[in-house]
Amino acid sequence: MPFAGWEMPLHFGSILDEHHATRTSGSIFDVSHMGRLSITGPAAESLLERVVTRKIGGMKDGQARYGLACQEDGGTIDDLIVNRMGPEDFLVVCNGANRETVVEHLQAHNEHGADISDDTLGSTMVAVQGPSAVERMTARWPHLAEMKRYRCGLIEHGKHALFVARTGYTGEDGFEIIAPGTATEAIMEVLDDLNQHNVVDAGLGARDSLRLEAAMPLYGHELSETKDPIAAGLRFAVTLEKDAPGFLGQEALRKKAEQGVPTTLVGLNIDAPRAARQGAVVKHLDDVVGEVTSGVVSPTLQQSIAMAMVNTEWSNEGAQLQVEIGRSTAKATVVSMPFYKRS
């Protein structure tokens, strides 16, 4: 199916089978649509400090950090992962649909001349997720077993050096691998080896249900130019103590954090056999109090779940609400997130 200018697999067989395989054994996702931006040079750190909500200066070489790029009013341009490869060498991974916007944003605030390179079309990116995938990767490259979550580095495969980060978007342990276009055959060898050890190919359908169970936000759903990180429950990814000039949107988000936000992202358990779709109305009795941002019938929990942006007064755990699903209305209970957390 088309996605942000790419042809992407929705599923290879059964979405449910691919979802369960990720939780119990392992799966491989082609995520080459994700943006891969190289930021280098003496001004690289100061540029990222200005446009990313997290502290960049304190990052160690080989560390990855989740953060966001925001507008001056605090609205979200994109969420991203910054990988620090060296003192003046960063790799930024952003959403595929926002890649060009993020590049333009970086260029617009590149006051001191950092080198910005969009390497997306010249490289391949795959995510291997789940216990069997991790077991096989660490058996082949033993030093990966010592790589902690949100750490990154290089592995040698033949004559190629492949970038690996212990990150993912499924709620499972796993790695994300980036290879230059010249290493296509090398990375296919890695994937073929994983396939032979009970690690299956998976598509966008399972990727979405997995990330929703793990309550991971998706741009265009839980985040947008009108949905800020504070309302989306991402306060941990916003360093409001940055020294002047701070990051773009810092003052706006500081006020939201101090004064409170009118709407808040919550998790819902819904008493219905069907999923609530994005935009579904959330009510308390006859009053509209919010809308669903993402919903699915959880394959792992066998429960209709959703994330929703609701009026903050109705965001307390246990609050009883209603969700419109098609022509019917279902009972919904506010619950803590994530819905699923691996043991």
C-alpha positions in Angstrom: 0.0 0.0 0.0 1.2 3.6 -0.6 2.7 5.3 2.5 4.5 8.7 2.4 5.6 8.1 -1.1 6.8 4.5 -0.5 5.2 1.1 -1.3 4.9 -0.6 2.0 3.8 -4.1 3.0 0.6 -4.0 5.1 1.0 -7.7 5.9 2.8 -10.8 4.5 0.1 -13.3 5.6 -2.0 -12.8 8.8 -1.6 -9.5 10.8 -2.6 -11.5 13.9 0.1 -14.1 13.3 2.7 -11.4 12.7 1.7 -9.6 15.9 1.8 -12.8 18.0 5.1 -13.8 16.4 6.7 -10.5 17.5 5.5 -11.0 21.1 6.5 -14.7 21.4 9.4 -15.2 18.9 10.4 -12.5 16.6 9.7 -10.4 13.5 11.4 -8.3 10.9 10.0 -4.9 9.7 11.2 -3.1 6.6 11.3 0.5 7.9 13.3 2.1 5.1 10.7 4.8 4.8 11.9 6.3 8.1 14.0 9.4 7.6 17.8 9.1 8.3 19.5 12.4 8.6 23.2 12.9 9.3 24.1 16.0 11.3 27.9 16.6 11.6 30.5 19.2 12.2 31.4 21.5 15.1 27.9 23.1 15.1 26.0 19.8 15.1 25.4 19.6 18.8 24.3 23.3 19.1 21.8 22.8 16.2 20.2 19.8 17.8 20.2 21.4 21.2 18.1 24.2 19.6 15.6 22.0 17.7 15.2 18.9 20.0 13.3 18.9 23.3 15.9 16.7 25.0 19.3 17.6 26.4 21.8 16.7 23.7 25.1 18.0 25.2 25.0 15.3 28.0 24.7 12.4 25.6 27.6 10.0 25.4 29.0 8.6 22.2 27.0 5.5 21.3 23.8 6.8 23.1 20.4 7.1 21.5 17.8 9.5 22.9 14.1 10.0 22.1 12.9 13.6 21.7 10.7 15.9 19.7 11.0 18.9 17.4 8.5 21.6 18.1 7.1 24.9 16.8 7.4 28.1 18.9 3.9 27.5 20.2 4.8 24.0 21.4 3.0 22.1 18.6 4.8 19.0 17.4 6.7 19.0 14.1 7.8 15.4 14.6 9.1 12.9 17.2 12.5 11.4 16.5 15.5 9.6 17.9 18.9 11.2 18.1 21.9 8.8 17.9 25.3 10.2 19.0 28.0 8.5 17.0 30.8 10.8 18.0 31.6 14.3 19.4 30.5 16.0 16.1 28.6 13.1 14.5 24.8 12.5 14.9 22.3 10.3 13.2 18.7 11.5 13.5 15.8 9.1 12.7 12.5 10.8 12.0 9.1 9.7 10.6 9.0 9.1 6.9 6.0 11.3 6.3 7.7 14.2 8.0 11.2 13.8 6.6 11.2 16.8 4.3 9.6 19.0 6.9 12.2 18.0 9.5 15.1 18.7 7.0 13.6 22.1 6.3 13.2 22.8 10.0 16.9 21.9 10.6 18.1 24.0 7.7 16.0 27.0 8.8 17.7 27.1 12.3 21.2 26.1 11.2 22.8 29.4 12.1 26.3 28.1 12.7 26.7 25.9 9.6 26.3 22.3 10.7 26.5 19.8 7.9 23.0 18.3 7.2 22.7 15.3 4.9 19.6 13.3 4.1 20.8 9.7 3.7 17.3 8.1 3.5 17.3 7.2 -0.2 20.8 5.8 -0.1 20.3 3.4 2.7 18.2 0.5 4.1 16.6 0.3 7.5 15.1 -2.8 9.2 13.8 -3.5 12.7 14.2 -6.9 14.2 12.0 -7.3 17.3 11.2 -10.0 19.8 13.0 -12.6 21.9 14.1 -14.9 19.1 15.4 -12.0 17.0 17.4 -10.7 19.9 18.7 -14.2 20.7 19.9 -14.7 17.1 21.4 -11.3 16.8 23.4 -11.6 20.0 24.5 -15.1 19.1 25.9 -13.8 15.8 27.4 -10.7 17.3 28.1 -11.4 21.0 29.0 -7.9 21.9 25.4 -6.8 21.1 24.3 -8.6 24.3 26.2 -5.9 26.2 24.4 -3.1 24.3 21.8 -1.5 26.6 18.5 -0.1 25.5 18.8 3.2 23.7 22.5 2.5 22.8 23.9 2.3 19.4 27.1 1.3 17.5 28.5 -0.5 14.5 28.8 -4.2 13.6 31.0 -5.7 11.0 29.4 -7.9 8.4 31.8 -9.0 5.7 33.4 -5.8 4.3 30.5 -3.7 5.5 29.9 -1.7 8.7 26.2 -1.8 9.7 24.7 0.7 12.2 22.7 -1.0 15.0 20.7 0.6 17.8 18.9 -1.3 20.6 15.6 0.5 19.9 12.2 -0.3 18.5 8.5 0.5 18.2 6.8 -2.6 19.4 7.1 -2.8 23.2 9.6 -5.7 22.7 13.4 -5.9 23.0 15.1 -5.6 19.6 17.5 -3.9 17.3 17.2 -1.5 14.4 19.7 -1.9 11.6 20.8 0.7 9.0 22.9 -0.3 6.0 24.2 1.8 3.1 22.7 1.0 -0.3 25.9 -0.8 -1.3 25.3 -3.3 1.5 21.9 -4.6 0.2 23.2 -8.1 -0.2 24.8 -8.1 3.2 21.7 -7.1 5.0 19.6 -9.6 3.1 22.0 -12.3 4.4 21.3 -11.2 7.9 17.5 -11.3 7.3 17.6 -14.7 5.7 19.5 -16.0 8.7 16.8 -14.6 11.0 14.0 -16.1 8.9 15.6 -19.5 9.4 15.4 -19.1 13.2 11.7 -18.6 13.6 11.8 -14.8 12.9 9.0 -13.9 10.5 8.5 -10.9 8.1 5.9 -8.5 9.4 4.1 -5.5 7.9 2.6 -2.1 8.9 -0.6 -3.7 10.3 1.2 -5.6 13.1 3.5 -2.7 13.6 0.5 -0.5 14.4 -1.2 -2.9 16.8 2.1 -3.6 18.6 2.9 0.0 19.1 -0.6 0.8 20.3 -0.5 -2.0 22.9 2.8 -0.4 24.1 1.1 3.0 24.1 3.7 4.5 21.8 2.6 7.7 20.0 2.2 7.9 16.2 2.5 11.3 14.5 -0.8 12.3 13.0 -2.6 10.5 15.8 -1.3 11.3 19.2 1.0 14.0 18.0 0.6 16.9 15.5 1.1 20.6 15.0 -1.9 21.1 17.3 -1.0 18.3 19.8 1.9 19.1 22.0 4.2 16.7 24.0 2.8 17.7 27.4 -0.8 16.9 26.5 0.5 13.7 24.9 2.0 12.5 28.1 5.6 12.9 26.9 6.9 15.2 29.7 9.8 12.9 30.2 11.0 13.7 26.7 11.0 17.5 27.3 13.9 19.2 29.1 12.4 22.4 30.2 15.6 23.4 32.1 17.7 24.0 29.0 19.8 27.2 29.2 18.9 30.2 26.9 18.1 30.3 24.1 16.7 26.8 24.8 14.8 24.7 22.3 12.1 26.1 20.0 8.8 25.9 21.9 10.4 25.7 25.3 8.7 28.7 26.9 5.3 27.6 25.5 5.7 24.1 26.8 7.0 25.4 30.2 3.7 27.3 30.6 1.7 24.3 29.7 3.6 22.2 32.2 3.2 24.8 35.0 -0.4 25.8 34.3 -1.8 22.4 33.1 -3.3 21.5 29.8 -7.0 21.4 28.9 -6.8 18.0 27.2 -4.7 14.9 28.1 -3.9 11.6 26.4 -5.4 8.6 28.2 -5.8 4.9 27.7 -9.2 3.4 27.4 -10.5 -0.2 27.9 -13.6 -0.4 25.8 -16.5 -2.8 26.4 -17.1 -3.7 22.7 -16.0 -6.4 20.3 -14.9 -3.8 17.7 -12.2 -1.3 17.6 -12.8 2.4 18.1 -11.2 4.3 15.2 -9.4 7.6 15.1 -11.8 10.5 15.5 -14.4 8.5 17.4 -16.3 10.7 19.8 -15.7 10.2 23.6 -18.5 11.3 25.9 -19.4 11.6 29.5 -23.2 11.1 29.5 -24.4 13.5 26.9 -21.3 15.8 26.9 -18.5 15.4 24.3 -15.3 15.2 26.3 -12.7 14.1 23.7 -11.9 11.9 20.7 -10.0 8.7 20.0 -6.6 9.1 18.5 -5.8 5.4 17.9 -7.8 2.2 18.6 -7.5 -1.6 18.0 -8.8 -4.9 19.4 -5.6 -5.9 21.2 -4.4 -9.4 19.9 -2.4 -9.9 23.1 -5.0 -8.8 25.6 -8.1 -9.8 23.7 -9.6 -6.4 24.6 -10.7 -3.4 22.6 -8.3 -0.6 23.6 -7.7 3.0 22.5 -5.7 6.1 23.2 -7.8 9.2 23.4 -7.4 12.9 23.9 -9.9 13.9 26.6 -10.7 16.9 28.8 -8.2 16.7 31.7 -11.0 16.6 34.3 -11.9 13.1 32.9 -8.4 11.8 32.7 -8.2 10.1 36.1 -7.7 6.3 36.1 -11.1 4.6 36.6 -13.2 7.4 35.0 -16.2 6.0 33.3 -16.8 7.3 29.7 -18.5 6.3 26.5 -17.1 5.9 23.0 -19.1 6.0 19.8 -18.3 3.0 17.6 -20.3 3.2 14.4 -23.9 3.7 15.3 -23.6 2.3 18.8 -22.1 3.6 22.0 -19.8 1.5 24.2 -18.7 1.8 27.8 -15.1 2.8 28.3 -12.8 3.0 31.4 -9.8 5.2 31.7 -6.8 2.9 32.4 -3.0 3.4 32.9 -0.7 3.0 30.0 1.0 1.1 28.5 -1.7 -1.5 28.0 1.1 -4.1 27.5 4.5 -4.3 29.1 6.9 -7.2 28.5 8.1 -9.0 31.5 
